Amino acid sequence: MLFEWRDSGLAYLDNVLVFVRVVELGNLSSAGRALRISPAVASNRVKELEKHLGARLLNRTTRHLTPTEQGRVFYEGAKKILEAVRDAEAAVAAVSGKPRGTIHVTAPLGLGRRIIASGIPEFRERYPEIEVRLRLSDREVDIMREGIDVAFKLGVLEDSSLRLRGIMDCERVLAASPAYLSRRGEPQRPEDLITQGHDCLLLRFPGAREYFWTLQTEEGPRKFEVRGPFDTDDGDVLTGWALAGHGIINKPRFEIEPYLRDGSLKVILPDYPPTPVKLAAVYPHRNLQDPKLKLLVDFMAERCQRMIGDTLNTRR
């Protein structure tokens, strides 16, 4: 035999999976969180794999793990093994008509809290053999590196290694509280945001795009390098600051429609709105034929269209 199992096949695949996640995420703690195991268990599984192969796979420092030359070679092959297993499972599910397994999902905080998270229990009731593991974050998530099966995003697809399924276009608005506008005055043109020194509340994190706002003008879309005293990596915190009168936000309308409706926030520069964003499901090419992924995307796409539509249709 060219290859001999020393443990059960499933145990070996578990060890391979842990190693791949450690290489992709750079440390045992992150890999453990992704796989729902402790760092100690993750470490033991990597050690078992190294013992099995008779080679050191990782260079270990106090903060980071990097693959050795043997580790890099094994990592490339291991990814193909795991993808083949995933494809085989998806093929069996397609034939049997009973999708099962785990889907790793991510979404921005506002959309995730309001629509995606609340829909997962209903999805599980329909498909009890499918587990959904949800991560919410407003930062830019590296889908391939972090092992995400599908990301629901508000933005533009730039990675050609990913597939996009558009769900709907979402209107964005600039808004501020009446207290802020009473204190600072209401801008009449986009340039006023800068010349009048308005406090613009910014979504910022490594790789963020909100250092400027793109508004629709008579000349077409224009970028404005706005500034403000507050920034955060949580879009809901921005909304809270705006409600408290601390500045102007740039948000998808559906996220703040209740506050616009009750007067807690007011749309400003309505003739120069931010460019709309596309709500889409984004996933790696390899997941295209996975039945359980299609079920989840179909379910969430219909839910997003219905709930966002209902929110905006209640507008006065």
C-alpha positions in Angstrom: 0.0 0.0 0.0 1.2 3.5 -0.8 -0.6 4.9 2.3 -1.5 3.2 5.6 -4.0 4.6 8.1 -2.6 4.7 11.6 -5.9 5.9 13.1 -9.4 5.8 11.8 -10.0 7.7 8.6 -12.2 10.2 10.3 -9.7 11.0 13.0 -7.0 11.5 10.3 -9.2 13.8 8.3 -10.0 15.8 11.5 -6.2 16.2 12.0 -5.8 17.3 8.4 -8.6 19.8 8.8 -7.1 21.3 11.9 -3.7 21.7 10.3 -5.2 23.4 7.2 -7.2 25.9 9.4 -4.0 26.6 11.5 -2.1 27.5 8.4 -4.9 29.7 7.0 -5.6 31.5 10.3 -2.0 31.6 11.6 -2.5 30.4 15.2 -4.1 27.6 17.2 -6.6 29.9 19.0 -8.2 31.1 15.8 -8.3 27.7 14.3 -9.8 26.3 17.5 -12.6 28.9 17.5 -13.3 28.2 13.8 -13.6 24.5 14.5 -15.2 24.7 18.0 -12.3 23.0 19.7 -9.8 24.2 22.3 -6.3 25.4 21.4 -5.0 22.4 23.3 -7.0 20.0 21.3 -5.9 21.7 18.1 -2.3 21.5 19.1 -2.6 17.8 19.9 -4.2 17.1 16.5 -1.4 18.9 14.7 1.2 16.9 16.7 -0.5 13.7 15.8 -0.4 14.6 12.2 3.3 15.4 12.4 4.0 12.1 14.1 2.0 10.3 11.5 4.0 11.9 8.6 7.3 11.9 10.4 7.9 15.5 9.6 7.6 18.9 11.3 4.9 20.8 9.6 4.9 24.1 11.5 7.4 26.6 12.7 6.2 27.7 16.2 6.7 31.1 17.7 5.0 32.7 20.7 2.4 34.4 18.6 2.3 32.9 15.1 2.6 29.6 13.4 4.0 29.3 9.8 4.3 26.2 7.7 7.7 24.6 7.2 8.7 23.6 3.7 7.2 20.2 4.3 4.2 21.9 5.8 3.6 24.0 2.7 3.8 21.0 0.4 1.4 19.0 2.6 -1.0 22.0 3.0 -1.5 22.3 -0.8 -2.3 18.6 -1.0 -4.4 18.6 2.1 -6.6 21.4 0.7 -7.3 19.3 -2.4 -8.2 16.3 -0.1 -10.7 18.3 1.9 -12.2 19.8 -1.2 -12.6 16.4 -2.7 -14.4 15.1 0.4 -16.7 18.2 0.4 -17.5 17.6 -3.2 -18.2 14.0 -2.7 -20.5 14.7 0.3 -22.4 17.3 -1.8 -22.7 14.8 -4.7 -24.2 12.2 -2.3 -26.6 14.8 -0.8 -27.7 15.7 -4.4 -28.5 12.1 -5.2 -30.2 11.3 -1.9 -32.1 14.5 -1.8 -31.2 14.9 1.9 -28.6 17.7 2.3 -26.6 17.6 5.5 -23.5 19.0 7.0 -22.2 22.4 8.2 -22.3 25.8 6.5 -20.0 28.6 7.7 -21.8 32.0 7.1 -20.8 35.6 7.6 -22.7 38.8 7.2 -22.3 42.5 8.2 -23.7 43.4 11.7 -26.8 45.3 10.7 -28.0 42.9 8.1 -26.9 39.9 10.1 -28.6 40.9 13.3 -31.9 42.0 11.7 -32.4 39.4 9.0 -29.8 36.6 8.7 -29.5 35.6 12.4 -33.3 35.6 13.0 -33.8 33.4 10.0 -31.5 30.6 11.0 -33.8 28.9 13.5 -36.5 28.7 10.8 -34.0 27.3 8.3 -32.9 24.7 10.8 -36.5 23.6 11.4 -36.9 23.0 7.7 -33.5 21.3 7.3 -32.6 19.8 10.7 -29.5 18.0 9.3 -27.8 21.2 8.2 -25.9 23.1 10.8 -25.3 26.9 10.4 -22.3 28.6 12.0 -22.7 32.4 11.8 -20.1 35.1 12.2 -21.1 38.7 12.1 -18.6 41.5 11.4 -18.5 44.8 9.6 -14.9 44.2 8.6 -13.9 42.8 5.2 -13.8 39.0 5.7 -11.3 37.0 3.6 -13.7 34.2 2.6 -11.1 31.8 1.2 -8.6 32.3 4.1 -11.1 32.1 6.9 -13.0 29.0 5.6 -16.3 30.8 4.9 -18.8 28.9 2.7 -21.0 31.9 2.0 -20.9 35.6 2.8 -23.9 37.9 2.6 -22.4 41.3 1.6 -23.4 44.8 1.0 -20.9 46.0 -1.6 -18.9 45.2 -4.7 -17.4 41.9 -5.7 -13.7 42.4 -6.5 -12.3 38.8 -6.1 -12.6 36.9 -9.4 -12.1 33.6 -7.5 -15.5 34.1 -5.9 -19.0 33.8 -7.3 -21.7 36.3 -6.7 -25.5 35.9 -6.6 -27.2 39.3 -6.6 -30.2 39.5 -4.2 -31.2 43.2 -4.5 -30.0 46.8 -4.8 -30.2 48.7 -1.5 -30.7 52.4 -1.3 -28.3 54.3 1.0 -29.0 57.7 2.7 -27.2 60.3 4.7 -29.0 61.0 7.9 -28.6 63.0 11.2 -30.7 63.7 14.2 -32.8 66.9 14.5 -30.6 67.9 17.5 -27.5 67.7 15.5 -29.0 69.7 12.6 -30.3 72.3 14.9 -26.9 72.8 16.5 -24.7 72.6 13.3 -27.1 73.5 10.5 -28.2 71.3 7.6 -25.9 70.9 4.6 -27.4 71.9 1.3 -24.7 70.6 -1.1 -22.2 67.8 -0.7 -19.3 70.3 -0.5 -20.9 71.6 2.7 -20.0 68.4 4.5 -16.3 69.5 4.1 -16.4 73.3 4.0 -18.7 73.5 7.0 -16.7 70.9 9.0 -19.6 68.5 9.6 -19.0 65.6 11.9 -19.3 62.5 9.7 -19.5 59.2 11.5 -17.2 56.7 9.8 -16.9 52.9 9.6 -13.2 52.2 9.9 -11.1 49.1 10.2 -8.1 47.7 8.3 -9.2 47.6 4.6 -12.3 49.8 5.2 -13.6 51.9 2.3 -15.5 54.5 4.4 -12.7 57.1 4.4 -14.7 58.8 1.7 -18.3 58.9 0.7 -19.4 58.5 -2.9 -22.4 60.7 -3.6 -24.5 61.1 -6.7 -24.2 64.6 -8.2 -25.2 66.5 -11.4 -21.8 65.4 -12.8 -22.2 61.8 -11.8 -20.8 59.9 -8.8 -18.2 61.9 -6.8 -16.0 61.0 -3.9 -15.9 63.3 -0.9 -13.1 62.9 1.7 -15.3 63.5 4.8 -14.0 63.7 8.3 -15.3 63.4 11.8 -14.3 62.9 15.5 -15.8 59.4 15.8 -15.2 56.2 14.0 -15.8 52.5 14.7 -15.8 49.1 13.2 -19.5 48.5 14.2 -22.2 50.0 12.0 -24.8 49.8 14.7 -22.6 51.9 17.0 -22.6 54.6 14.2 -26.3 54.6 14.3 -26.4 55.0 18.0 -24.0 58.0 17.8 -26.2 59.6 15.1 -29.3 59.1 17.3 -27.5 60.8 20.2 -26.7 63.8 18.0 -23.0 63.3 17.4 -23.0 63.5 13.6 -24.0 62.3 10.2 -24.2 58.7 9.0 -24.1 57.0 5.6 -26.3 53.8 6.0 -28.5 51.5 4.0 -32.0 52.9 4.3 -33.5 49.7 5.5 -31.3 49.6 8.6 -32.4 53.0 9.9 -36.0 53.3 8.3 -37.7 53.0 11.7 -35.7 56.0 13.0 -36.5 58.0 9.9 -40.2 57.1 10.3 -40.4 58.3 13.9 -38.3 61.4 13.3 -35.3 60.4 15.4 -33.2 60.8 12.3 -33.7 62.9 9.2 -32.4 62.3 5.6 -30.1 65.1 4.5 -28.9 65.9 1.0 -31.8 63.9 -0.5 -30.9 65.2 -4.0 -27.3 63.9 -3.6 -27.8 60.4 -2.2 -24.9 57.9 -1.7 -24.6 55.4 -4.5 -26.7 52.3 -3.8 -25.0 49.0 -2.8 -25.8 45.6 -4.0 -26.8 42.9 -1.5 -25.4 39.6 -2.6 -24.4 36.2 -1.6 -20.7 35.5 -2.3 -19.1 32.1 -2.2 -16.1 30.2 -3.6 -16.5 28.6 -7.0 -16.1 25.1 -5.5 -19.4 25.6 -3.5 -21.5 26.2 -6.5 -23.0 22.8 -6.7 -23.4 22.2 -3.0 -27.1 21.5 -2.4 -27.1 22.7 1.2 -25.5 26.0 0.2 -28.1 26.5 -2.5 -30.9 25.9 0.0 -29.5 28.4 2.5 -28.9 31.1 -0.2 -32.4 30.6 -1.7 -33.9 30.8 1.8 -32.0 33.9 2.9 -32.4 35.7 -0.5 -36.2 35.4 -0.3 -36.1 36.5 3.4 -34.0 39.5 2.6 -36.2 40.6 -0.2 -39.3 40.2 1.8 -38.1 41.8 5.1 -36.3 44.7 3.5 -39.3 45.3 1.2 -41.7 45.2 4.2 -39.5 47.7 6.1 -39.3 50.1 3.3 -43.0 49.7 2.3 -44.1 51.0 5.7 -42.5 54.3 4.9 -44.8 57.2 5.3 
